Amino acid sequence: MSYTSKALATLMLSLAFTAGYAQTTASPTDTPKPVHHHRKPVEKGPSVEAQIEELRNQLQQQNGQIQNLQQQLSTRDAELQQAQQAAQAAQQAAQQAQQAADQEQQTINTNTTAVTSLQSSVNDLKESTSTQAAVVTHQVEEVKKAVEHPDAISYKGITISPAGSFLAAETVWRQGATGGGLNTGPTLIPLQNSDDAQLSEFQGTGRQSRIALKATGKLDSATLTGYYEMDWLGAGISSNNNQSNSYVLRQRQLWADAAFNNGWDVSGGQGWSLATETTQGETRGTEILPATIDPQYEAGFVWTRQYSFRVTRDFGNRFWLGASAENAETLNPGGSNLPTNVLLGSDGQGGGLYNATANYSFNYTPDFIAKLVVEPGWGHWELFGIERNFRDRIYPNETSGCTTAACAVGAYNDAEMGSGVGGGVRVPFADKKLTVGLKGLYGKGMGRYGDSTLGDVTIRPDGILDPLKGFSALSTVELNPTKRLMIYLNYGGDYIYRDYWGKVGYGSPLANMSGCNSEVPPTTAPTSGFGGGTGFTPSTPSSCGNQNKDTQEFTAGDWYNFYNGPKGRMRFGLQYSRWERDIWSGAGGTTNPGGGAHGVDNMFWTSFRYYVP
């Protein structure tokens, strides 16, 4: 039922109720009997018709109001419907807008990501461009430098460098003459009463100037190196295999090396012995030599420069193991009254390209060297061992002047082994401004590896070779107070023990040493020396022929770099050395009872060098 119908029904019920009530009150049966008393007159109200008319008017008014309400309701329903439709439309529009906004946001996010990526790419491109520009600039500078100031010559992918070459102008003054030129022969130090000890000598030379060439080629798995080094310190007539292989032009070093990336290193040729101290592992070319001007280096310095084939292994750039087989040479046996019924070698044969005035031993085996190097982070430490094998042929039935086949009956070969152990250490102090080093070698048959080459073997009365026991030791102090100046102090020596059987052997106490305190005139025997043996060749004291006991040397010097830069290095060196050579004591008689002999020589060097950059 609608709102209007409800209103009409309510109105009709109200009218019916009112009419009923009026009739009930007007019924005569229920009206009480009038009481006759005085009362106020009652005002007469409107009539029923008037009330009904009024109700009709009210009803009409209410109908009009209802119609107005219905009209308003319809209008509101329409407006509500329109509002709902508008709301739905707005909601749909909002959804569409949200979707559009979401899509726009997604697009914005995508664009932002793209912009960020683009910006990053631009930054990377800028950085890459800047880096490439720097690289190109550096490469241009390197190419320009390589063209205008090349550090090495490039040839088919190989770099060839002359680094290590220098030109030298050097002098030496000695208190006692040795006749050795710039190079000091330790066993040539004149004894105190020899004739040449009474004269000083001065020599100036450029023969220590050096030419060096290093060729390096890099592979994916290895670095290949070839090295050639020479100087002018050789003399054809004295060339030999004893230690430095002094051939003219003198070959100092000629070797090839293959250093693999996995730590293995294989090399061969003439170079420094594996027993020589190095500064970087066991790598060829990093040998460290005493900072001396003297080409013979220092007494006590352990070295040879000879053929060797070497294999080494690097373990983490901390320690190295290596082994080498090196060319052998037995120095002439030392001693007095040695038997002569043995064969060790021969003079050089011209057809075999050896020097005819030098002796060459018939070597049984190469010398074998094994070495361990450790670099724990402070200093460089070495430990090495050397094995040498000496051989001769003995003729027990040979007598003086015997030349028949019977003299060779019973001949046999004998081999004796010599061995030694050595080590070294070099450590820095005071922020590397001070370096202290110590190196040595002890063993039998090691004379060739000591700087003084005192002796390897002697010969027993039965012809058996007996390796001589001895040692070499060198201490070094190097001070670098500035980048230009280096000051060095060295003290070292080589020592050989006695080894004798009565008057036979090395350093026999029965050797006649009675003439050591007397100067003798120069020799007049035919020689190839100065004056051809006419009285101008120095001679040693007679009856003073025992063997060398030791040589010692103290050195103090400095190197000062006037210039050290891209144009090379110009430096000046000044050095003082004191050499002492001692002879084993023997039977002295009345003039030298039981005494030995010795010689002392004071020397001064200067060096002016230009090093190729």
C-alpha positions as CSV (number, residue, x, y, z in Angstrom):
1,M,0.0,0.0,0.0
2,S,1.3,3.4,-1.0
3,Y,1.8,6.3,1.3
4,T,-1.3,8.2,-0.1
5,S,-3.7,5.2,0.5
6,K,-2.5,4.9,4.0
7,A,-3.2,8.6,4.6
8,L,-6.7,8.4,3.2
9,A,-7.6,5.3,5.3
10,T,-6.3,7.0,8.4
11,L,-8.4,10.0,7.7
12,M,-11.6,8.0,7.1
13,L,-11.2,6.1,10.4
14,S,-10.7,9.4,12.2
15,L,-14.0,10.8,10.8
16,A,-15.9,7.6,11.5
17,F,-14.7,7.6,15.1
18,T,-15.7,11.2,15.6
19,A,-19.2,10.8,14.2
20,G,-19.9,7.7,16.3
21,Y,-18.8,9.5,19.4
22,A,-21.1,12.4,18.8
23,Q,-24.1,10.2,18.2
24,T,-23.5,8.3,21.5
25,T,-23.4,11.4,23.6
26,A,-26.7,12.7,22.0
27,S,-28.9,9.7,22.7
28,P,-32.0,10.6,24.8
29,T,-32.1,7.3,26.7
30,D,-28.9,8.0,28.2
31,T,-29.4,11.6,29.0
32,P,-30.0,12.2,32.7
33,K,-32.9,14.2,34.0
34,P,-32.2,17.9,34.0
35,V,-31.4,19.4,37.3
36,H,-32.9,22.6,37.8
37,H,-30.1,24.8,39.1
38,H,-28.6,27.9,37.8
39,R,-25.6,27.6,35.4
40,K,-23.8,29.7,32.9
41,P,-25.1,29.7,29.3
42,V,-23.1,27.4,27.0
43,E,-21.6,28.8,24.0
44,K,-22.9,27.2,20.8
45,G,-20.1,25.5,18.7
46,P,-19.8,25.0,15.0
47,S,-22.1,22.7,13.3
48,V,-21.3,19.2,12.0
49,E,-21.5,20.4,8.5
50,A,-19.1,23.0,9.2
51,Q,-16.7,20.5,10.8
52,I,-17.1,18.1,8.0
53,E,-16.5,20.9,5.5
54,E,-13.5,21.8,7.5
55,L,-12.3,18.2,7.5
56,R,-12.8,18.1,3.8
57,N,-10.8,21.2,3.4
58,Q,-8.1,19.7,5.6
59,L,-8.3,16.5,3.6
60,Q,-8.0,18.4,0.4
61,Q,-5.1,20.3,1.8
62,Q,-3.6,17.0,3.0
63,N,-4.2,15.5,-0.5
64,G,-2.4,18.5,-2.0
65,Q,0.4,18.0,0.4
66,I,0.5,14.3,-0.3
67,Q,0.5,15.0,-4.0
68,N,3.3,17.5,-3.4
69,L,5.1,15.0,-1.3
70,Q,4.6,12.4,-4.0
71,Q,5.8,14.8,-6.6
72,Q,8.9,15.6,-4.4
73,L,9.4,11.8,-3.9
74,S,9.2,11.2,-7.6
75,T,11.6,14.1,-8.2
76,R,13.9,12.8,-5.5
77,D,13.6,9.3,-6.9
78,A,14.5,10.6,-10.3
79,E,17.3,12.7,-8.9
80,L,18.5,9.7,-6.8
81,Q,18.4,7.5,-9.8
82,Q,20.3,10.1,-11.7
83,A,22.7,10.5,-8.8
84,Q,23.1,6.7,-8.7
85,Q,23.7,6.6,-12.5
86,A,26.0,9.5,-12.1
87,A,27.8,7.8,-9.3
88,Q,28.1,4.6,-11.3
89,A,29.3,6.6,-14.2
90,A,31.7,8.4,-12.0
91,Q,32.8,5.1,-10.4
92,Q,33.3,3.7,-13.9
93,A,35.1,6.9,-14.9
94,A,37.2,6.6,-11.7
95,Q,38.0,3.0,-12.4
96,Q,38.9,3.9,-16.0
97,A,40.9,6.8,-14.6
98,Q,42.6,4.6,-12.1
99,Q,43.3,2.1,-14.8
100,A,44.6,4.9,-16.9
101,A,46.6,6.2,-14.0
102,D,47.9,2.7,-13.3
103,Q,48.9,2.4,-16.9
104,E,50.4,5.8,-16.8
105,Q,52.3,5.0,-13.6
106,Q,53.5,1.8,-15.1
107,T,54.5,3.7,-18.2
108,I,56.2,6.3,-16.0
109,N,57.9,3.5,-14.0
110,T,59.0,1.9,-17.3
111,N,60.2,5.2,-18.5
112,T,61.9,6.0,-15.2
113,T,63.6,2.6,-15.4
114,A,64.6,3.2,-19.0
115,V,65.8,6.7,-18.1
116,T,67.8,5.4,-15.2
117,S,69.2,2.7,-17.4
118,L,69.9,5.2,-20.1
119,Q,71.5,7.5,-17.6
120,S,73.6,4.7,-16.2
121,S,74.5,3.7,-19.8
122,V,75.4,7.4,-20.5
123,N,77.5,7.5,-17.3
124,D,79.2,4.3,-18.2
125,L,79.7,5.5,-21.7
126,K,81.1,8.8,-20.3
127,E,83.4,6.8,-17.9
128,S,84.3,4.4,-20.6
129,T,84.9,7.2,-23.0
130,S,87.0,9.0,-20.4
131,T,88.9,5.8,-19.6
132,Q,89.4,5.0,-23.3
133,A,90.5,8.6,-23.8
134,A,93.0,8.2,-21.0
135,V,94.1,4.8,-22.4
136,V,94.5,6.3,-25.8
137,T,96.3,9.3,-24.4
138,H,98.6,6.9,-22.5
139,Q,99.1,4.7,-25.5
140,V,99.9,7.8,-27.6
141,E,102.4,8.9,-25.0
142,E,103.8,5.4,-24.8
143,V,104.1,5.2,-28.6
144,K,105.6,8.7,-28.7
145,K,108.0,7.7,-25.9
146,A,108.8,4.4,-27.6
147,V,109.5,6.2,-30.8
148,E,111.4,9.1,-29.4
149,H,112.9,7.5,-26.2
150,P,112.5,3.7,-26.6
151,D,113.3,1.6,-23.5
152,A,113.8,-1.4,-25.8
153,I,113.9,-2.2,-29.5
154,S,110.8,-4.1,-30.8
155,Y,111.5,-6.8,-33.3
156,K,108.8,-9.2,-34.4
157,G,107.1,-9.2,-31.0
158,I,110.4,-9.4,-29.2
159,T,111.9,-6.6,-27.1
160,I,115.6,-6.1,-27.2
161,S,117.2,-4.0,-24.4
162,P,120.8,-2.8,-23.9
163,A,120.2,-2.2,-20.2
164,G,123.2,-3.2,-18.2
165,S,125.7,-1.7,-20.7
166,F,128.1,0.9,-19.5
167,L,131.2,2.8,-20.5
168,A,133.9,2.9,-17.8
169,A,137.1,4.9,-17.2
170,E,138.9,3.4,-14.2
171,T,142.2,3.5,-12.4
172,V,144.0,1.4,-9.7
173,W,147.0,2.2,-7.6
174,R,148.7,-0.6,-5.6
175,Q,151.3,-0.2,-2.9
176,G,152.9,-3.5,-4.1
177,A,153.0,-4.3,-7.8
178,T,151.0,-7.4,-9.0
179,G,151.2,-7.0,-12.8
180,G,147.5,-7.9,-12.9
181,G,146.1,-4.7,-14.4
182,L,142.7,-3.6,-13.1
183,N,141.9,-7.1,-12.0
184,T,143.5,-8.2,-8.7
185,G,144.8,-11.8,-8.6
186,P,144.5,-12.8,-4.9
187,T,147.4,-15.3,-5.2
188,L,149.5,-12.6,-6.9
189,I,149.7,-10.4,-3.8
190,P,153.5,-10.1,-3.5
191,L,155.1,-11.4,-0.3
192,Q,156.6,-8.8,1.9
193,N,160.3,-9.5,0.8
194,S,159.7,-10.1,-2.9
195,D,161.2,-7.7,-5.3
196,D,157.9,-6.5,-6.8
197,A,156.5,-5.7,-3.3
198,Q,159.1,-2.8,-3.2
199,L,157.4,-1.1,-6.2
200,S,154.0,0.5,-6.5
201,E,151.9,0.4,-9.7
202,F,149.3,2.6,-11.4
203,Q,147.0,1.4,-14.1
204,G,144.2,3.2,-16.0
205,T,141.9,1.5,-18.4
206,G,138.5,1.3,-20.0
207,R,138.5,-2.5,-20.4
208,Q,135.8,-3.1,-17.9
209,S,133.3,-1.3,-20.2
210,R,130.4,-3.7,-21.0
211,I,128.0,-4.4,-23.7
212,A,124.7,-6.2,-22.7
213,L,121.7,-7.2,-24.8
214,K,118.6,-8.9,-23.5
215,A,115.9,-10.2,-25.8
216,T,112.5,-11.0,-24.3
217,G,109.4,-12.6,-25.9
218,K,106.2,-13.3,-24.1
219,L,104.0,-16.4,-24.8
220,D,100.6,-17.3,-23.3
221,S,102.3,-19.8,-21.0
222,A,105.9,-18.5,-20.6
223,T,108.4,-15.7,-21.0
224,L,111.4,-16.5,-23.2
225,T,114.7,-14.6,-22.5
226,G,118.1,-14.6,-24.2
227,Y,121.0,-12.7,-22.7
228,Y,124.4,-11.7,-24.1
229,E,127.1,-9.8,-22.1
230,M,130.7,-9.1,-22.9
231,D,133.6,-6.9,-21.9
232,W,137.3,-6.3,-22.8
233,L,138.9,-7.9,-19.7
234,G,140.0,-11.1,-21.6
235,A,143.5,-11.7,-22.8
236,G,143.9,-14.5,-25.4
237,I,147.2,-15.8,-24.0
238,S,145.7,-16.3,-20.6
239,S,142.2,-17.6,-21.6
240,N,141.2,-20.6,-19.6
241,N,138.3,-22.6,-18.2
242,N,139.4,-22.2,-14.6
243,Q,136.7,-19.7,-13.5
244,S,135.7,-16.8,-15.8
245,N,136.3,-18.3,-19.3
246,S,138.3,-15.3,-20.4
247,Y,138.1,-15.5,-24.1
248,V,138.5,-12.5,-26.5
249,L,136.1,-10.8,-27.0
250,R,135.5,-12.1,-23.5
251,Q,132.2,-13.8,-23.1
252,R,130.8,-13.0,-19.7
253,Q,127.3,-14.4,-20.1
254,L,125.5,-16.2,-22.9
255,W,122.3,-17.9,-21.8
256,A,118.7,-18.6,-22.7
257,D,115.8,-19.0,-20.3
258,A,112.2,-20.1,-20.4
259,A,110.2,-19.0,-17.3
260,F,106.8,-20.7,-17.3
261,N,103.7,-19.2,-15.7
262,N,103.3,-22.3,-13.5
263,G,106.5,-21.5,-11.7
264,W,109.0,-23.8,-13.6
265,D,112.1,-22.1,-15.0
266,V,114.5,-23.8,-17.4
267,S,117.7,-22.2,-18.6
268,G,121.1,-23.0,-20.1
269,G,124.3,-21.4,-21.3
270,Q,127.2,-19.6,-19.8
271,G,126.2,-17.5,-16.8
272,W,126.7,-17.1,-13.0
273,S,126.7,-20.4,-11.1
274,L,123.6,-21.4,-9.1
275,A,125.9,-21.1,-6.1
276,T,126.1,-17.3,-6.7
277,E,123.8,-15.2,-4.5
278,T,120.7,-13.8,-6.1
279,T,118.1,-11.2,-5.1
280,Q,114.9,-12.6,-6.5
281,G,114.4,-16.3,-6.1
282,E,116.8,-18.3,-8.3
283,T,116.2,-16.2,-11.4
284,R,119.0,-15.7,-13.8
285,G,120.0,-12.1,-14.2
286,T,119.2,-11.2,-10.5
287,E,122.6,-12.1,-9.1
288,I,123.9,-9.6,-6.6
289,L,127.7,-9.0,-6.7
290,P,129.8,-7.1,-4.2
291,A,129.6,-3.3,-5.0
292,T,133.3,-3.2,-5.8
293,I,135.2,-1.7,-8.7
294,D,137.7,-4.6,-8.8
295,P,136.7,-7.0,-11.5
296,Q,137.9,-9.9,-9.3
297,Y,135.2,-8.8,-6.7
298,E,136.0,-9.7,-3.1
299,A,137.9,-12.4,-1.2
300,G,135.4,-14.8,0.2
301,F,132.8,-14.2,-2.6
302,V,131.4,-17.5,-3.8
303,W,131.0,-17.6,-7.6
304,T,131.9,-19.0,-10.9
305,R,130.7,-17.9,-14.4
306,Q,130.5,-20.9,-16.6
307,Y,128.3,-23.2,-18.6
308,S,125.3,-24.6,-16.7
309,F,121.9,-26.1,-17.3
310,R,119.5,-25.2,-14.6
311,V,115.9,-26.1,-13.6
312,T,114.2,-24.3,-10.8
313,R,110.6,-24.2,-9.3
314,D,108.9,-21.2,-7.7
315,F,106.5,-22.1,-4.9
316,G,104.1,-19.2,-4.3
317,N,106.8,-16.6,-4.7
318,R,108.0,-17.5,-1.2
319,F,110.5,-20.3,-1.7
320,W,112.4,-21.8,-4.6
321,L,114.1,-25.1,-5.3
322,G,116.6,-25.6,-8.0
323,A,119.3,-27.8,-9.4
324,S,122.0,-27.3,-12.0
325,A,124.7,-29.3,-13.8
326,E,127.7,-27.0,-14.4
327,N,131.0,-27.3,-16.3
328,A,133.8,-28.7,-14.2
329,E,137.4,-27.8,-14.0
330,T,140.1,-29.1,-11.6
331,L,142.6,-26.4,-10.7
332,N,146.2,-27.6,-10.9
333,P,147.0,-29.7,-7.8
334,G,148.6,-27.7,-5.0
335,G,151.4,-28.9,-2.8
336,S,155.1,-29.8,-2.5
337,N,157.0,-32.8,-3.8
338,L,153.9,-34.2,-5.5
339,P,154.1,-37.5,-7.5
340,T,154.2,-37.0,-11.3
341,N,153.0,-40.5,-12.3
342,V,149.4,-39.3,-12.8
343,L,147.4,-37.8,-15.7
344,L,144.8,-35.1,-14.9
345,G,144.4,-33.3,-18.2
346,S,146.5,-31.4,-20.7
347,D,147.4,-28.1,-22.2
348,G,144.9,-26.7,-24.5
349,Q,145.0,-28.0,-28.1
350,G,144.7,-25.4,-30.8
351,G,142.6,-27.7,-33.0
352,G,140.1,-28.0,-30.2
353,L,139.9,-24.2,-29.8
354,Y,141.5,-24.3,-26.3
355,N,144.4,-22.0,-25.2
356,A,147.7,-23.8,-25.7
357,T,149.2,-22.1,-22.6
358,A,146.4,-23.1,-20.2
359,N,145.6,-26.5,-18.5
360,Y,142.3,-28.3,-18.9
361,S,141.3,-31.2,-16.7
362,F,139.7,-34.4,-18.1
363,N,136.5,-33.9,-16.2
364,Y,134.7,-37.0,-14.9
365,T,131.2,-35.4,-14.4
366,P,129.8,-31.9,-14.3
367,D,129.6,-30.2,-11.0
368,F,126.2,-30.7,-9.4
369,I,124.5,-27.9,-7.3
370,A,121.2,-28.0,-5.5
371,K,119.8,-24.8,-3.9
372,L,116.9,-23.7,-1.7
373,V,115.9,-20.0,-1.5
374,V,113.4,-18.6,1.0
375,E,112.0,-15.1,1.0
376,P,109.7,-15.0,4.0
377,G,108.9,-11.3,3.8
378,W,112.1,-10.1,5.5
379,G,115.3,-10.7,3.7
380,H,116.6,-13.3,1.3
381,W,117.9,-16.6,2.6
382,E,119.8,-19.3,0.8
383,L,121.1,-22.9,1.4
384,F,122.9,-24.9,-1.2
385,G,125.1,-27.9,-1.7
386,I,127.8,-28.7,-4.3
387,E,129.1,-32.1,-5.5
388,R,132.3,-32.4,-7.5
389,N,134.0,-35.5,-8.9
390,F,137.7,-35.5,-9.5
391,R,139.6,-38.1,-11.6
392,D,143.1,-39.0,-12.6
393,R,144.9,-41.9,-14.2
394,I,147.6,-43.4,-12.1
395,Y,150.8,-45.2,-13.4
396,P,152.2,-47.1,-10.4
397,N,155.1,-48.6,-12.4
398,E,156.3,-45.3,-13.9
399,T,159.7,-44.2,-12.8
400,S,161.7,-41.1,-13.7
401,G,162.6,-41.1,-17.4
402,C,160.7,-44.3,-18.1
403,T,159.2,-44.3,-21.7
404,T,158.6,-48.0,-22.5
405,A,155.3,-49.8,-22.5
406,A,156.2,-51.6,-19.3
407,C,156.0,-48.3,-17.5
408,A,152.2,-48.2,-18.2
409,V,151.5,-51.7,-16.9
410,G,149.0,-51.7,-14.1
411,A,147.7,-48.2,-14.9
412,Y,144.2,-47.4,-13.5
413,N,141.7,-44.6,-13.2
414,D,140.8,-43.2,-9.8
415,A,137.8,-40.9,-9.0
416,E,137.3,-39.0,-5.8
417,M,134.3,-36.9,-4.7
418,G,134.4,-33.5,-3.2
419,S,131.4,-31.8,-1.6
420,G,130.5,-28.6,0.1
421,V,127.6,-26.9,1.8
422,G,127.0,-23.1,1.7
423,G,124.4,-20.5,2.5
424,G,123.7,-16.8,2.6
425,V,121.4,-14.2,4.0
426,R,120.8,-10.6,3.0
427,V,118.4,-8.5,5.1
428,P,117.3,-4.8,5.1
429,F,117.1,-2.4,8.0
430,A,116.1,1.2,8.6
431,D,113.5,1.3,5.8
432,K,115.9,-0.4,3.4
433,K,118.5,2.3,3.9
434,L,120.8,-0.3,5.4
435,T,121.5,-3.8,4.1
436,V,123.5,-6.5,5.8
437,G,124.7,-9.7,4.0
438,L,126.6,-12.8,5.0
439,K,127.6,-15.7,2.7
440,G,129.9,-18.7,2.9
441,L,130.9,-22.1,1.6
442,Y,132.6,-25.0,3.5
443,G,133.7,-28.3,2.1
444,K,136.4,-30.4,0.3
445,G,137.4,-29.6,-3.2
446,M,135.6,-26.2,-3.2
447,G,138.6,-24.0,-3.9
448,R,137.5,-23.2,-7.4
449,Y,134.2,-21.6,-6.1
450,G,136.1,-19.2,-3.7
451,D,137.1,-15.9,-5.2
452,S,140.9,-16.5,-4.6
453,T,140.9,-20.0,-6.3
454,L,143.4,-21.3,-3.7
455,G,143.2,-24.9,-4.7
456,D,140.9,-27.9,-5.2
457,V,143.0,-31.0,-4.6
458,T,146.5,-32.3,-3.7
459,I,148.0,-35.7,-4.6
460,R,148.9,-38.4,-2.1
461,P,152.2,-40.3,-2.5
462,D,150.3,-43.1,-4.1
463,G,148.9,-40.8,-6.8
464,I,145.4,-40.7,-5.3
465,L,143.7,-37.3,-5.6
466,D,142.8,-35.8,-2.2
467,P,140.3,-32.9,-2.2
468,L,141.4,-30.0,0.0
469,K,139.3,-28.9,2.9
470,G,138.6,-25.2,3.1
471,F,136.0,-22.4,3.4
472,S,135.1,-19.0,2.0
473,A,133.1,-16.3,3.7
474,L,132.1,-12.7,2.9
475,S,130.3,-10.1,5.0
476,T,128.8,-7.0,3.5
477,V,127.3,-3.8,4.8
478,E,125.6,-1.4,2.4
479,L,124.3,2.0,3.4
480,N,122.1,4.2,1.2
481,P,121.6,7.5,3.1
482,T,120.3,9.2,0.0
483,K,119.0,8.1,-3.4
484,R,122.3,9.3,-5.0
485,L,124.8,7.9,-2.6
486,M,125.7,4.3,-1.6
487,I,128.5,3.4,0.9
488,Y,129.7,-0.1,1.2
489,L,132.0,-2.1,3.5
490,N,133.1,-5.7,2.8
491,Y,135.3,-8.1,4.7
492,G,136.0,-11.7,3.5
493,G,138.5,-14.4,3.0
494,D,139.3,-17.8,1.5
495,Y,141.1,-20.4,3.6
496,I,142.6,-23.8,2.8
497,Y,143.6,-26.4,5.5
498,R,146.9,-28.3,5.5
499,D,146.8,-31.8,3.9
500,Y,150.2,-33.5,3.8
501,W,152.2,-36.8,4.2
502,G,155.6,-35.9,5.4
503,K,157.0,-33.5,2.8
504,V,154.4,-34.5,0.3
505,G,151.2,-32.6,0.1
506,Y,149.7,-29.2,0.8
507,G,151.1,-27.0,3.5
508,S,153.6,-29.4,4.9
509,P,155.3,-28.1,8.0
510,L,158.5,-29.6,6.7
511,A,158.7,-27.3,3.7
512,N,161.8,-25.2,3.5
513,M,160.8,-21.6,4.4
514,S,164.2,-20.3,5.3
515,G,164.4,-17.7,2.5
516,C,161.2,-15.8,3.1
517,N,163.0,-12.9,4.8
518,S,165.4,-12.1,1.9
519,E,164.8,-10.2,-1.2
520,V,166.1,-11.8,-4.4
521,P,166.9,-10.2,-7.7
522,P,164.6,-10.6,-10.8
523,T,164.8,-13.8,-12.7
524,T,167.1,-14.2,-15.7
525,A,165.6,-17.4,-16.9
526,P,164.1,-17.3,-20.4
527,T,160.4,-16.4,-20.1
528,S,157.7,-14.7,-22.1
529,G,157.7,-11.9,-19.5
530,F,158.9,-8.3,-19.7
531,G,162.3,-8.2,-21.2
532,G,162.2,-11.8,-22.4
533,G,164.0,-13.1,-19.3
534,T,166.9,-10.6,-19.5
535,G,166.6,-9.6,-15.9
536,F,163.4,-7.6,-15.8
537,T,160.9,-10.3,-14.7
538,P,160.0,-10.3,-10.9
539,S,160.9,-13.4,-8.9
540,T,159.7,-14.8,-5.6
541,P,162.0,-15.4,-2.7
542,S,163.9,-18.6,-2.8
543,S,163.2,-21.3,-0.2
544,C,159.9,-19.8,0.5
545,G,157.6,-22.0,-1.5
546,N,155.0,-23.4,0.8
547,Q,151.3,-23.1,-0.2
548,N,148.8,-20.4,0.4
549,K,147.0,-20.6,3.7
550,D,144.4,-17.8,3.2
551,T,143.7,-14.5,1.6
552,Q,141.8,-11.7,3.3
553,E,140.4,-8.5,2.0
554,F,138.8,-5.4,3.7
555,T,137.1,-2.9,1.3
556,A,135.5,0.4,1.9
557,G,134.0,2.5,-1.0
558,D,131.2,4.5,-2.3
559,W,129.2,5.1,-5.5
560,Y,127.7,8.5,-6.1
561,N,125.1,9.1,-8.9
562,F,125.5,12.5,-10.5
563,Y,122.5,11.8,-12.7
564,N,120.1,8.9,-12.7
565,G,117.0,9.3,-14.9
566,P,115.5,8.6,-18.3
567,K,118.8,9.6,-20.1
568,G,120.8,6.9,-18.2
569,R,123.0,7.1,-15.2
570,M,126.3,8.9,-14.6
571,R,128.2,7.8,-11.5
572,F,131.6,8.0,-9.8
573,G,133.1,5.4,-7.5
574,L,136.0,5.6,-5.0
575,Q,137.4,2.5,-3.2
576,Y,140.1,1.4,-0.8
577,S,141.1,-2.2,-0.3
578,R,143.5,-3.9,2.0
579,W,144.7,-7.4,0.9
580,E,146.6,-9.9,2.9
581,R,148.0,-13.2,1.7
582,D,149.3,-15.7,4.2
583,I,151.5,-18.8,3.4
584,W,151.6,-21.9,5.5
585,S,154.6,-22.0,7.9
586,G,157.3,-24.6,7.5
587,A,160.9,-25.4,8.5
588,G,162.6,-22.0,8.8
589,G,166.2,-22.7,9.7
590,T,168.0,-19.8,11.3
591,T,166.6,-16.9,9.4
592,N,163.0,-17.8,9.7
593,P,162.6,-20.4,12.4
594,G,159.3,-22.1,11.8
595,G,157.7,-19.0,10.4
596,G,155.5,-18.6,7.4
597,A,155.3,-15.6,5.1
598,H,152.7,-13.1,4.1
599,G,152.1,-10.1,1.9
600,V,150.0,-7.0,2.5
601,D,148.9,-4.7,-0.3
602,N,147.0,-1.4,0.0
603,M,145.0,-0.4,-3.1
604,F,142.9,2.5,-4.3
605,W,140.4,2.5,-7.2
606,T,138.4,5.1,-9.1
607,S,135.7,4.6,-11.5
608,F,133.7,7.0,-13.8
609,R,130.9,5.3,-15.6
610,Y,127.9,6.1,-17.9
611,Y,125.2,3.5,-17.9
612,V,122.9,3.1,-20.9
613,P,119.2,3.7,-19.8
